[in-house]
Amino acid sequence: MAVKFSEFTPEPLVSGVTEVVGYQTSGELNVRIPPANLDTTYEVSTGNAGASPTINLQGTKPSQPAISPTSVSLTGSGATLLNGDGSTTIDFASTVYTLSATDNADPAVNTPLLLDGVGGGDVGTDTINLIGSGTVQITSSSNTITIDGGSTGDVTSFDVATGSTSTGAPLTAAGSGAGPYTGAVTVAANIYAGGSNVGMVPSGGGAGEYLDGATGTWTTLPGGGSGTVTSVGLDVTAIAAFNSSGGTNPVTTTGDLTIGITGGAAGQFLDYTGAWSTPAGGGGFGSVDQFQGTGSALGALTLSSTPTAPQNCLISISGVTQNYLDSSGVANWSVSTNTLTFAFNPPVTAVNGIQITVIA
């Protein structure tokens, strides 16, 4: 039997179609096919439960041969972990990291710094050990790491007499009123503290003695000096006055006694060590001299007094005080007896524009 397709009426709704007509070549037969047998149904699922799951798309038709599924493979990388349950769920998990330090109150022991990874694909613990060295101490408490430069080997006791020391807990800084350090300090002499300085007051010497830095012993100050006796005479009036004042050893004379001491230069005196010395400060104030700057070298300038050192000359040029040393630490002038020579050419000034004051 032949089928005339032109006589069919189109049906807009599939639900209204109960059967469709098909043709089977074997035996040249027309067949009726239910619409449900022509539809394909799809299902999505996961497979390979574990770290590398797959997503599967499976199509089926009722009463028809199986259709090969389509699959997509997923693989986690690094700290991300994928986990398929074999049905329809895939879990994505990331690693959570925690940084912590092991409590350690003993600076002689390692202080571990821990990085813990939980979950995901990077589970585990990485450890870094912090170790103090020398005077550096490292401790940890409640995830707080303390790095201290102190040391239990610091000197806390010093004996001036023997030079021996002892160690213990380090000295600590203190306020300005108590000096820079506090702690148990033992010395074989008095100790004082003030401001930011600590000093020792030596004891043990007698009256008129001083501590010799070279030998470390208490030494009696030298006696008076000596000179040259040039002539001998006797002042009878002075001796009579001495005798009448009640002296225990009266002096008897047969003539005048005069003693003269020679050897020193003008302005010098004989000090208690027996040496001729110039009075401190060059014998007094000094002098003030004025010159005019020409922009050229002035040569050796004669001063009215002899400075004891080049820096004892106060120099101003056109009212501006000059530094003794330049920026490189080189002296700006030199002195020889009572002459001064500039290391530079002074600028042009008015008359008396350069003033040199000798202060000692």
Residue frames relative to the residue before (quaternion, step in Angstrom):
aa qw qx qy qz dx dy dz
M 1.0000 0.0000 0.0000 0.0000 0.00 0.00 0.00
A 0.3072 -0.7500 0.5616 0.1664 3.55 -0.98 0.86
V 0.2930 -0.7380 0.5844 0.1671 3.56 -1.17 0.72
K 0.2050 -0.7655 0.6008 0.1049 3.51 -0.88 0.97
F 0.2698 -0.8150 0.4954 0.1327 3.56 -0.17 1.36
S 0.5936 0.5958 -0.3780 0.3869 3.59 1.10 -0.47
E 0.6539 0.5109 -0.3239 0.4544 3.56 1.17 -0.32
F 0.5108 0.6364 -0.4411 0.3736 3.66 1.24 0.04
T 0.3293 -0.7123 0.5856 0.2034 3.52 -1.23 0.61
P 0.4447 -0.7048 0.4735 0.2850 3.63 -0.70 1.00
E 0.2065 -0.7643 0.6015 0.1066 3.62 -1.03 0.87
P 0.3425 -0.7804 0.4782 0.2122 3.66 -0.46 1.13
L 0.7575 0.3365 -0.2007 0.5221 3.64 1.03 -0.63
V 0.4467 -0.6939 0.4988 0.2650 3.54 -0.87 1.04
S 0.6237 0.5674 -0.3470 0.4106 3.57 1.07 -0.73
G 0.6683 0.5021 -0.3128 0.4510 3.58 1.16 -0.39
V 0.6039 0.5436 -0.3553 0.4621 3.56 1.28 -0.08
T 0.2269 -0.7946 0.5523 0.1099 3.53 -0.71 1.07
E 0.7980 -0.0027 0.0192 0.6024 3.58 1.09 -0.64
V 0.1779 -0.7329 0.6394 0.1496 3.52 -1.27 0.46
V 0.4284 -0.7007 0.5167 0.2420 3.55 -1.24 0.55
G 0.0428 -0.7869 0.6155 0.0085 3.51 -0.99 0.90
Y 0.3535 -0.7221 0.5594 0.2016 3.50 -1.30 0.15
Q 0.1590 -0.7794 0.6030 0.0605 3.53 -0.87 1.02
T 0.4279 -0.7402 0.4574 0.2447 3.58 -0.60 1.19
S 0.6396 0.5066 -0.3469 0.4624 3.53 1.04 -0.70
G 0.8272 0.0834 -0.1079 0.5450 3.56 -0.50 1.19
E 0.3397 -0.7722 0.4760 0.2485 3.57 1.30 0.08
L 0.3077 0.7703 -0.4886 0.2707 3.49 0.78 1.13
N 0.3397 -0.6744 0.6128 0.2329 3.55 -1.20 0.62
V 0.0782 -0.8036 0.5899 0.0138 3.57 -0.89 0.95
R 0.3444 -0.7013 0.5818 0.2260 3.52 -1.29 0.49
I 0.1206 -0.8056 0.5800 0.0093 3.60 -0.82 1.10
P 0.4116 -0.6845 0.5374 0.2706 3.61 -0.85 0.91
P 0.5599 -0.6239 0.4156 0.3528 3.71 -0.93 0.76
A 0.6006 0.5887 -0.3764 0.3887 3.64 1.03 -0.68
N 0.6564 0.5244 -0.3168 0.4403 3.57 1.13 -0.63
L 0.6486 0.5062 -0.3230 0.4677 3.58 1.27 -0.16
D 0.6199 0.5660 -0.3439 0.4207 3.69 1.19 -0.40
T 0.2637 -0.7332 0.6051 0.1635 3.58 -1.18 0.68
T 0.1944 -0.7705 0.6006 0.0883 3.59 -0.91 0.98
Y 0.1805 -0.8005 0.5671 0.0700 3.61 -0.88 1.02
E 0.0634 -0.7755 0.6278 0.0234 3.56 -1.15 0.78
V 0.2271 -0.7536 0.6047 0.1222 3.56 -1.05 0.89
S 0.0925 0.7849 -0.6063 0.0879 3.59 -0.96 0.91
T 0.3908 -0.6778 0.5581 0.2765 3.54 -1.31 0.21
G 0.1311 -0.7872 0.5980 0.0740 3.50 -1.22 0.56
N 0.7733 0.3385 -0.2541 0.4721 3.56 -1.33 0.05
A 0.0834 -0.8275 0.5549 0.0214 3.57 0.58 1.15
G 0.5605 0.5713 -0.4409 0.4063 3.61 -0.79 1.06
A 0.8033 -0.3383 0.2183 0.4389 3.56 -1.26 -0.48
S 0.7676 0.2567 -0.1660 0.5634 3.65 1.18 -0.34
P 0.0036 0.8402 -0.5419 0.0214 3.62 0.41 1.18
T 0.2947 -0.7198 0.5951 0.2020 3.54 -1.40 0.22
I 0.2821 -0.7003 0.6229 0.2048 3.55 -1.29 0.47
N 0.1270 -0.8225 0.5543 0.0147 3.58 -0.59 1.22
L 0.1418 -0.7494 0.6419 0.0793 3.59 -1.10 0.85
Q 0.0349 -0.8278 0.5576 -0.0513 3.60 -0.41 1.33
G 0.1291 -0.7903 0.5962 0.0571 3.58 -0.81 1.05
T 0.0273 -0.7967 0.6038 -0.0052 3.62 -1.04 0.82
K 0.1556 -0.7467 0.6383 0.1036 3.56 -1.30 0.54
P 0.5214 -0.6491 0.4399 0.3366 3.58 -0.86 0.86
S 0.8606 0.0784 -0.0891 0.4952 3.52 -1.06 0.90
Q 0.5991 0.5381 -0.3712 0.4624 3.60 1.22 0.50
P 0.6427 -0.5188 0.3811 0.4154 3.62 -1.19 0.41
A 0.6167 -0.5705 0.4014 0.3647 3.60 -1.21 0.58
I 0.3185 -0.7223 0.5879 0.1765 3.55 -1.17 0.79
S 0.4788 -0.6718 0.4775 0.3025 3.61 -0.85 0.93
P 0.4249 -0.7236 0.4806 0.2547 3.64 -0.86 0.97
T 0.3354 -0.6830 0.6051 0.2343 3.55 -1.35 0.33
S 0.0944 -0.8260 0.5557 0.0013 3.61 -0.78 1.06
V 0.1367 -0.7392 0.6540 0.0850 3.55 -1.26 0.65
S 0.2507 -0.7818 0.5561 0.1294 3.62 -0.78 1.05
L 0.1442 -0.7708 0.6180 0.0557 3.59 -1.05 0.90
T 0.0210 -0.7983 0.6017 -0.0136 3.57 -0.96 0.91
G 0.3766 -0.7217 0.5365 0.2227 3.58 -0.87 0.98
S 0.1206 -0.7900 0.5982 0.0594 3.59 -1.20 0.53
G 0.8166 0.2104 -0.1682 0.5105 3.58 -1.14 0.67
A 0.8162 -0.2211 0.1847 0.5009 3.54 -0.89 -1.01
T 0.5960 0.5643 -0.3640 0.4402 3.62 1.29 -0.05
L 0.1116 -0.7991 0.5905 0.0164 3.56 -0.82 1.07
L 0.1826 -0.7588 0.6181 0.0943 3.59 -0.94 0.99
N 0.0109 -0.8032 0.5948 -0.0313 3.58 -0.98 0.86
G 0.1327 -0.8014 0.5810 0.0499 3.58 -0.47 1.25
D 0.3542 -0.7616 0.5070 0.1935 3.58 -1.00 0.84
G 0.5873 -0.6126 0.3655 0.3824 3.57 1.24 0.16
S 0.7080 0.3864 -0.2785 0.5214 3.60 1.22 0.00
T 0.7788 -0.2933 0.2242 0.5072 3.59 -0.16 -1.22
T 0.6568 0.5184 -0.3053 0.4546 3.64 1.21 0.16
I 0.0347 -0.7492 0.6612 0.0180 3.54 -1.12 0.86
D 0.2220 -0.7807 0.5744 0.1063 3.57 -0.73 1.10
F 0.1823 -0.7410 0.6385 0.1004 3.54 -1.08 0.91
A 0.0149 0.8095 -0.5847 0.0513 3.62 -0.64 1.12
S 0.1751 -0.7716 0.6053 0.0869 3.60 -1.01 0.93
T 0.5225 -0.6436 0.4636 0.3127 3.56 -1.16 0.64
V 0.2295 -0.7431 0.6160 0.1255 3.58 -1.06 0.87
Y 0.1977 -0.8065 0.5513 0.0810 3.58 -0.72 1.09
T 0.0885 -0.7770 0.6227 0.0263 3.54 -1.11 0.82
L 0.1837 -0.7771 0.5957 0.0868 3.59 -0.84 1.06
S 0.1204 0.7962 -0.5794 0.1261 3.59 -0.73 1.04
A 0.2777 -0.7327 0.5964 0.1744 3.54 -1.34 0.32
T 0.4500 -0.6825 0.5093 0.2689 3.55 -0.99 0.86
D 0.4978 -0.6574 0.4719 0.3119 3.59 -0.87 0.95
N 0.1162 0.7844 -0.5958 0.1273 3.54 -0.87 1.01
A 0.1368 -0.8186 0.5560 0.0454 3.59 -0.50 1.20
D 0.6463 0.5020 -0.3177 0.4790 3.58 1.27 -0.12
P 0.3240 -0.7861 0.4868 0.2001 3.64 -0.36 1.18
A 0.6026 0.5715 -0.3652 0.4206 3.61 1.22 -0.27
V 0.6714 0.4665 -0.2795 0.5035 3.61 1.31 -0.25
N 0.6079 -0.5553 0.4166 0.3854 3.57 -1.19 0.57
T 0.2275 -0.7332 0.6216 0.1557 3.55 -1.19 0.65
P 0.2157 -0.8165 0.5197 0.1294 3.65 -0.17 1.23
L 0.1761 -0.7292 0.6537 0.0998 3.55 -1.13 0.85
L 0.1382 -0.8481 0.5114 0.0078 3.59 -0.42 1.31
L 0.1116 -0.7402 0.6589 0.0743 3.56 -1.16 0.80
D 0.0848 -0.8185 0.5683 -0.0048 3.60 -0.37 1.31
G 0.1515 -0.7665 0.6190 0.0791 3.54 -1.04 0.92
V 0.0448 -0.8028 0.5941 -0.0226 3.60 -0.74 1.11
G 0.8112 0.1964 -0.1704 0.5237 3.57 -0.92 0.96
G 0.7398 0.3990 -0.2877 0.4589 3.56 -1.28 0.18
G 0.6777 -0.5180 0.3533 0.3841 3.54 -1.23 -0.44
D 0.6862 0.4455 -0.2858 0.4989 3.61 1.22 0.22
V 0.1614 0.8085 -0.5429 0.1596 3.55 0.82 1.01
G 0.5009 0.6350 -0.4820 0.3371 3.58 -0.89 0.91
T 0.3806 -0.7058 0.5558 0.2191 3.55 -1.38 0.01
D 0.1347 -0.7525 0.6404 0.0741 3.55 -0.99 0.96
T 0.1495 -0.8138 0.5607 0.0322 3.59 -0.92 0.95
I 0.0755 -0.7453 0.6611 0.0426 3.54 -1.11 0.87
N 0.2455 -0.7810 0.5597 0.1288 3.58 -0.75 1.03
L 0.2011 -0.7543 0.6166 0.1020 3.56 -0.90 1.03
I 0.0355 -0.8193 0.5703 -0.0471 3.57 -0.62 1.17
G 0.3581 -0.7244 0.5495 0.2125 3.58 -0.81 1.01
S 0.0860 -0.7873 0.6095 0.0341 3.54 -1.18 0.62
G 0.8048 0.2008 -0.1668 0.5331 3.58 -1.02 0.73
T 0.7941 -0.2394 0.2070 0.5189 3.55 -0.74 -1.10
V 0.5431 0.6201 -0.4037 0.3969 3.63 1.27 0.06
Q 0.1121 -0.7845 0.6091 0.0326 3.57 -0.84 1.09
I 0.1054 -0.7837 0.6105 0.0436 3.60 -1.04 0.82
T 0.0601 0.7769 -0.6228 0.0702 3.56 -0.79 1.09
S 0.1832 -0.7816 0.5886 0.0952 3.56 -1.27 0.35
S 0.0934 0.7719 -0.6246 0.0723 3.56 -1.11 0.79
S 0.8480 -0.0489 -0.0101 0.5276 3.59 -0.79 1.10
N 0.6920 -0.5072 0.2528 0.4472 3.55 0.90 1.08
T 0.5686 0.5215 -0.4157 0.4816 3.59 1.17 0.57
I 0.1799 -0.7899 0.5820 0.0712 3.56 -0.66 1.15
T 0.1398 -0.7901 0.5949 0.0479 3.57 -0.85 1.03
I 0.1183 -0.7701 0.6257 0.0388 3.56 -0.86 1.07
D 0.0349 -0.8198 0.5689 -0.0561 3.56 -0.50 1.25
G 0.3612 -0.7560 0.5102 0.1941 3.57 -0.83 1.00
G 0.4902 0.6687 -0.4361 0.3498 3.61 1.25 -0.02
S 0.1612 -0.7808 0.5958 0.0970 3.54 -1.29 0.10
T 0.4737 -0.6599 0.5018 0.2972 3.56 -1.11 0.68
G 0.6372 0.5292 -0.3347 0.4494 3.59 1.26 -0.01
D 0.3954 0.7220 -0.4872 0.2916 3.60 1.21 0.26
V 0.5139 -0.6339 0.4825 0.3182 3.56 -1.18 0.61
T 0.0539 -0.8081 0.5866 0.0088 3.58 -0.80 1.04
S 0.7713 0.2229 -0.1505 0.5768 3.60 1.24 -0.19
F 0.0189 0.7977 -0.6001 0.0566 3.56 -0.88 1.00
D 0.2037 -0.7811 0.5830 0.0915 3.58 -0.74 1.10
V 0.3884 -0.7512 0.4853 0.2221 3.57 -0.48 1.24
A 0.6729 0.5290 -0.3080 0.4154 3.57 0.93 -0.90
T 0.8034 0.2865 -0.1374 0.5035 3.61 0.84 -0.95
G 0.4172 -0.7168 0.4653 0.3093 3.58 1.19 -0.45
S 0.4829 0.6729 -0.4382 0.3493 3.62 1.25 0.09
T 0.1829 -0.7759 0.5980 0.0834 3.57 -1.22 0.61
S 0.1345 -0.7464 0.6378 0.1343 3.53 -1.35 0.24
T 0.3061 -0.7657 0.5454 0.1501 3.56 -1.20 0.54
G 0.1354 0.7689 -0.6163 0.1034 3.52 -1.29 0.36
A 0.7943 -0.1917 0.1768 0.5487 3.55 -1.05 -0.77
P 0.5223 -0.6673 0.4221 0.3221 3.61 -0.92 0.85
L 0.5371 -0.5808 0.4971 0.3564 3.55 -1.25 0.50
T 0.2332 -0.7825 0.5649 0.1189 3.58 -1.07 0.69
A 0.5832 -0.5943 0.4308 0.3481 3.53 -1.23 0.59
A 0.1133 -0.7891 0.6023 0.0415 3.56 -1.10 0.74
G 0.6935 -0.4739 0.3417 0.4215 3.57 -1.31 0.04
S 0.6822 -0.5138 0.3327 0.4001 3.54 -1.29 0.37
G 0.6303 0.5654 -0.3460 0.4042 3.59 1.08 -0.59
A 0.7521 0.3700 -0.2067 0.5046 3.59 1.13 -0.56
G 0.6001 -0.5431 0.3798 0.4479 3.57 1.20 0.11
P 0.6713 -0.5642 0.3164 0.3618 3.60 -1.20 0.29
Y 0.7972 0.2402 -0.1362 0.5369 3.62 1.15 -0.34
T 0.1161 -0.7542 0.6390 0.0969 3.50 -1.25 0.57
G 0.4281 0.6796 -0.5130 0.3028 3.55 -1.16 0.46
A 0.6299 -0.5311 0.3957 0.4056 3.56 -1.28 0.11
V 0.0723 0.7898 -0.6011 0.0982 3.58 -0.43 1.22
T 0.1137 -0.8040 0.5828 0.0336 3.60 -0.69 1.08
V 0.0573 0.7831 -0.6167 0.0557 3.59 -0.81 0.99
A 0.4401 -0.6850 0.5133 0.2714 3.57 -1.19 0.56
A 0.6951 0.3362 -0.2799 0.5704 3.58 0.99 0.85
N 0.6413 -0.5075 0.3848 0.4278 3.56 -1.26 0.16
I 0.1461 -0.7763 0.6072 0.0855 3.58 -1.17 0.61
Y 0.0657 -0.7868 0.6127 0.0352 3.55 -1.01 0.79
A 0.1357 -0.7762 0.6106 0.0790 3.55 -1.22 0.51
G 0.1465 0.7833 -0.5950 0.1047 3.53 -1.02 0.81
G 0.8125 0.0985 -0.1052 0.5649 3.53 -0.85 0.95
S 0.7417 -0.3503 0.2801 0.4986 3.57 -0.71 -1.07
N 0.6180 0.5521 -0.3456 0.4403 3.59 1.23 0.28
V 0.1531 -0.7444 0.6416 0.1041 3.53 -1.25 0.58
G 0.0354 0.8123 -0.5794 0.0561 3.58 -0.74 0.99
M 0.3426 -0.7204 0.5620 0.2188 3.56 -1.33 0.20
V 0.2528 -0.7311 0.6149 0.1532 3.54 -1.08 0.82
P 0.2977 -0.7780 0.5184 0.1934 3.63 -0.37 1.13
S 0.1089 -0.7808 0.6124 0.0596 3.56 -1.14 0.62
G 0.5578 0.6276 -0.4371 0.3224 3.56 -1.30 0.33
G 0.6220 0.5553 -0.3475 0.4289 3.60 1.16 -0.43
G 0.4428 -0.6763 0.5223 0.2717 3.55 -1.29 0.38
A 0.7115 -0.4246 0.3327 0.4504 3.54 -1.33 0.10
G 0.8176 0.2266 -0.1785 0.4984 3.57 -0.94 0.91
E 0.6134 0.5413 -0.3610 0.4476 3.60 1.26 0.13
Y 0.1499 -0.7607 0.6212 0.1138 3.56 -1.27 0.41
L 0.4940 -0.6505 0.4919 0.3013 3.59 -1.27 0.53
D 0.2978 -0.7713 0.5419 0.1507 3.56 -0.49 1.24
G 0.3849 -0.7606 0.4782 0.2113 3.59 -0.55 1.20
A 0.6506 0.5294 -0.3303 0.4328 3.58 1.08 -0.58
T 0.7956 0.2947 -0.1473 0.5084 3.57 0.89 -0.93
G 0.3869 -0.7367 0.4724 0.2906 3.59 1.22 -0.42
T 0.5992 0.5555 -0.3638 0.4472 3.60 1.21 0.37
W 0.5139 -0.6083 0.5033 0.3353 3.54 -1.29 0.45
T 0.0756 -0.8224 0.5625 -0.0386 3.54 -0.75 1.14
T 0.4533 -0.6787 0.5087 0.2739 3.56 -1.03 0.81
L 0.5339 -0.6261 0.4605 0.3329 3.58 -0.98 0.86
P 0.5466 -0.6224 0.4386 0.3485 3.63 -1.01 0.74
G 0.5012 -0.6526 0.4796 0.3047 3.58 -1.21 0.53
G 0.7533 -0.3896 0.2776 0.4513 3.58 -1.31 -0.22
G 0.5814 -0.6069 0.4261 0.3348 3.54 -1.31 0.30
S 0.3441 -0.7143 0.5669 0.2236 3.52 -1.33 -0.13
G 0.1376 -0.7968 0.5826 0.0819 3.57 -1.16 0.43
T 0.6041 -0.5484 0.4328 0.3834 3.50 -1.22 -0.48
V 0.3144 -0.7296 0.5749 0.1959 3.59 -0.80 1.00
T 0.1511 -0.8318 0.5321 0.0474 3.56 -0.57 1.21
S 0.8066 -0.0109 0.0065 0.5909 3.59 1.13 -0.53
V 0.2590 -0.7670 0.5711 0.1361 3.58 -1.17 0.49
G 0.1507 0.7653 -0.6151 0.1154 3.56 -0.95 0.91
L 0.3036 -0.7519 0.5547 0.1865 3.62 -1.22 -0.03
D 0.2315 -0.7530 0.6038 0.1218 3.56 -0.83 1.06
V 0.2741 -0.8102 0.4968 0.1469 3.57 -0.05 1.30
T 0.6389 0.5435 -0.3385 0.4264 3.57 0.95 -0.83
A 0.6687 0.4990 -0.3040 0.4598 3.59 0.93 -0.88
I 0.6662 0.4990 -0.3147 0.4562 3.55 0.96 -0.81
A 0.6306 0.5288 -0.3354 0.4584 3.59 1.01 -0.81
A 0.6475 0.5116 -0.3218 0.4642 3.56 1.00 -0.79
F 0.6312 0.5305 -0.3292 0.4602 3.57 1.05 -0.77
N 0.6694 0.5062 -0.3048 0.4503 3.56 0.90 -0.89
S 0.6939 0.4840 -0.2839 0.4513 3.56 0.95 -0.88
S 0.6122 0.5669 -0.3577 0.4194 3.62 1.22 -0.33
G 0.6193 -0.5866 0.3426 0.3938 3.57 1.24 0.05
G 0.2757 0.7813 -0.5210 0.2051 3.57 1.10 0.48
T 0.4904 -0.6913 0.4504 0.2804 3.56 -0.98 0.81
N 0.7574 0.2618 -0.1651 0.5749 3.59 1.20 -0.40
P 0.1851 -0.8138 0.5396 0.1110 3.61 0.22 1.19
V 0.3376 -0.7336 0.5623 0.1779 3.53 -1.14 0.76
T 0.1368 -0.7663 0.6229 0.0774 3.53 -0.91 0.92
T 0.1080 -0.8208 0.5608 0.0116 3.58 -0.83 0.90
T 0.2205 -0.7476 0.6086 0.1485 3.48 -1.30 0.40
G 0.8046 0.0310 -0.0270 0.5924 3.59 1.32 0.09
D 0.6548 -0.5078 0.3783 0.4127 3.59 -1.30 0.00
L 0.1403 -0.7728 0.6153 0.0671 3.61 -1.19 0.73
T 0.0310 0.7904 -0.6092 0.0563 3.58 -0.69 1.09
I 0.1260 -0.7915 0.5964 0.0446 3.63 -0.89 1.00
G 0.0321 -0.7915 0.6103 0.0005 3.58 -0.84 0.97
I 0.1963 -0.7807 0.5854 0.0959 3.62 -0.95 0.88
T 0.0740 -0.8157 0.5737 0.0015 3.59 -0.75 1.03
G 0.5048 0.6710 -0.4758 0.2619 3.54 -1.35 0.15
G 0.6785 0.4914 -0.3061 0.4522 3.64 1.09 -0.52
A 0.4694 -0.6449 0.5182 0.3087 3.56 -1.31 0.33
A 0.6985 -0.4533 0.3356 0.4405 3.55 -1.30 0.20
G 0.8049 0.2629 -0.2087 0.4893 3.58 -0.91 0.93
Q 0.6249 0.5372 -0.3493 0.4459 3.60 1.27 -0.05
F 0.1899 -0.7569 0.6105 0.1351 3.54 -1.32 0.31
L 0.4713 -0.6524 0.5150 0.2950 3.56 -1.26 0.44
D 0.2058 -0.8157 0.5280 0.1164 3.60 -0.34 1.24
Y 0.7325 -0.4682 0.2770 0.4093 3.57 -1.30 0.17
T 0.6257 0.5344 -0.3536 0.4448 3.61 1.19 -0.25
G 0.5545 -0.6173 0.3906 0.3987 3.57 1.27 -0.13
A 0.6131 0.5352 -0.3541 0.4609 3.59 1.26 0.22
W 0.4631 -0.6498 0.5237 0.2984 3.54 -1.19 0.66
S 0.0416 -0.8237 0.5643 -0.0382 3.63 -0.75 1.08
T 0.4165 -0.6630 0.5590 0.2730 3.55 -1.25 0.56
P 0.5378 -0.6256 0.4424 0.3517 3.62 -0.86 0.82
A 0.5968 -0.5810 0.4197 0.3607 3.58 -1.12 0.75
G 0.7820 0.2997 -0.2356 0.4931 3.54 -1.08 0.78
G 0.5760 -0.6218 0.3844 0.3658 3.60 1.16 0.41
G 0.6720 -0.5165 0.2995 0.4381 3.57 1.16 0.44
G 0.8142 -0.1775 0.1100 0.5417 3.61 1.15 0.22
F 0.8215 -0.2799 0.1812 0.4627 3.56 -1.33 -0.35
G 0.4825 -0.6399 0.4863 0.3481 3.64 0.44 -1.03
S 0.4966 -0.6387 0.4898 0.3248 3.54 -0.83 -0.99
V 0.2566 -0.7129 0.6260 0.1843 3.53 -1.42 0.20
D 0.0155 0.7930 -0.6070 0.0493 3.59 -0.73 1.08
Q 0.1661 -0.7920 0.5835 0.0688 3.57 -1.12 0.72
F 0.0544 -0.7837 0.6186 -0.0129 3.54 -1.09 0.83
Q 0.4051 -0.6891 0.5422 0.2588 3.57 -1.35 0.17
G 0.3573 -0.7303 0.5427 0.2109 3.57 -0.93 0.95
T 0.1891 -0.8103 0.5506 0.0677 3.57 -0.95 0.95
G 0.5410 -0.6070 0.4120 0.4113 3.58 1.25 -0.15
S 0.6960 0.3770 -0.2505 0.5574 3.56 1.32 -0.08
A 0.6820 -0.4593 0.3571 0.4432 3.56 -1.31 0.15
L 0.3096 -0.7732 0.5303 0.1584 3.60 -0.89 0.93
G 0.4368 -0.7027 0.4599 0.3222 3.58 1.26 -0.18
A 0.7294 -0.3820 0.3104 0.4750 3.56 -1.25 -0.43
L 0.1919 -0.7865 0.5811 0.0834 3.58 -0.66 1.16
T 0.3446 -0.7544 0.5265 0.1870 3.56 -0.79 1.05
L 0.2081 -0.7848 0.5771 0.0881 3.55 -0.79 1.09
S 0.5615 -0.6298 0.4286 0.3232 3.57 -1.20 0.54
S 0.7763 0.1502 -0.1193 0.6005 3.59 1.23 -0.18
T 0.4772 -0.6679 0.4966 0.2821 3.55 -1.28 0.34
P 0.2909 -0.7602 0.5508 0.1849 3.65 -0.53 1.10
T 0.4889 -0.6677 0.4765 0.2969 3.58 -1.08 0.68
A 0.7860 0.0269 -0.0192 0.6173 3.60 1.23 -0.35
P 0.6248 -0.5603 0.3733 0.3953 3.64 -1.09 0.55
Q 0.6844 0.4971 -0.2976 0.4426 3.60 1.00 -0.79
N 0.5696 0.5687 -0.3903 0.4470 3.60 1.29 0.01
C 0.5726 0.5251 -0.3926 0.4921 3.56 1.28 0.35
L 0.1720 -0.7642 0.6152 0.0895 3.58 -0.73 1.10
I 0.0491 -0.8277 0.5580 -0.0332 3.58 -0.54 1.20
S 0.0151 -0.7650 0.6438 0.0097 3.53 -1.04 0.91
I 0.1551 -0.7671 0.6187 0.0693 3.56 -1.05 0.85
S 0.8230 -0.0935 -0.0154 0.5601 3.56 -0.57 1.28
G 0.7399 -0.4356 0.2150 0.4653 3.57 1.00 0.89
V 0.6318 0.5139 -0.3375 0.4721 3.62 1.27 -0.01
T 0.3928 -0.7287 0.5143 0.2241 3.58 -0.69 1.12
Q 0.3018 -0.7739 0.5385 0.1415 3.56 -0.92 0.96
N 0.4439 -0.6632 0.5353 0.2768 3.57 -1.15 0.71
Y 0.5000 -0.6489 0.4804 0.3131 3.57 -1.05 0.76
L 0.7727 0.2371 -0.1296 0.5743 3.60 1.05 -0.83
D 0.3934 -0.6972 0.5364 0.2673 3.60 -1.05 0.70
S 0.7587 -0.4003 0.2556 0.4459 3.60 -1.29 -0.01
S 0.6880 0.4521 -0.2852 0.4909 3.59 1.21 -0.40
G 0.5693 -0.6170 0.3795 0.3889 3.59 1.28 0.08
V 0.5131 0.6265 -0.4228 0.4068 3.60 1.28 0.29
A 0.5119 -0.6619 0.4556 0.3036 3.59 -0.96 0.90
N 0.4055 -0.7230 0.5144 0.2198 3.57 -1.02 0.90
W 0.7925 0.0540 -0.0648 0.6040 3.62 1.25 -0.17
S 0.2324 -0.7469 0.6061 0.1438 3.52 -1.32 0.37
V 0.2356 -0.7678 0.5842 0.1168 3.56 -1.24 0.52
S 0.0108 -0.7580 0.6521 -0.0016 3.55 -1.08 0.86
T 0.7887 -0.1386 -0.0070 0.5989 3.58 -0.37 1.33
N 0.7871 -0.2895 0.2062 0.5041 3.64 -0.55 -1.09
T 0.5721 0.5483 -0.4143 0.4478 3.62 1.09 0.68
L 0.1692 -0.7770 0.6024 0.0686 3.55 -1.10 0.81
T 0.0844 -0.7935 0.6024 0.0187 3.57 -0.96 0.93
F 0.3680 -0.7283 0.5384 0.2105 3.59 -0.82 1.05
A 0.4009 -0.6948 0.5457 0.2425 3.58 -1.15 0.71
F 0.7331 0.2896 -0.1955 0.5835 3.59 1.30 -0.06
N 0.5182 -0.6123 0.4846 0.3490 3.57 -1.27 0.23
P 0.3652 -0.7396 0.5149 0.2334 3.63 -0.46 1.13
P 0.5264 -0.6421 0.4442 0.3367 3.62 -1.03 0.65
V 0.6399 -0.4918 0.4086 0.4263 3.55 -1.32 0.13
T 0.0080 -0.7999 0.5993 -0.0296 3.58 -0.84 1.00
A 0.6133 -0.4903 0.4428 0.4328 3.52 -1.34 -0.01
V 0.6809 -0.4303 0.3630 0.4686 3.55 -1.30 0.06
N 0.8284 0.1065 -0.1366 0.5327 3.56 -0.95 1.00
G 0.3351 0.7789 -0.4745 0.2365 3.59 1.18 0.52
I 0.6965 0.3672 -0.2589 0.5595 3.60 1.26 -0.28
Q 0.0479 -0.8051 0.5912 -0.0067 3.58 -0.68 1.11
I 0.0978 -0.7855 0.6110 0.0129 3.56 -0.86 1.09
T 0.0770 -0.7976 0.5982 0.0016 3.57 -0.60 1.19
V 0.2065 -0.7566 0.6111 0.1074 3.55 -0.79 1.08
I 0.1779 -0.8286 0.5256 0.0737 3.56 -0.52 1.19
A 0.8079 -0.0270 0.0141 0.5886 3.61 1.17 -0.29
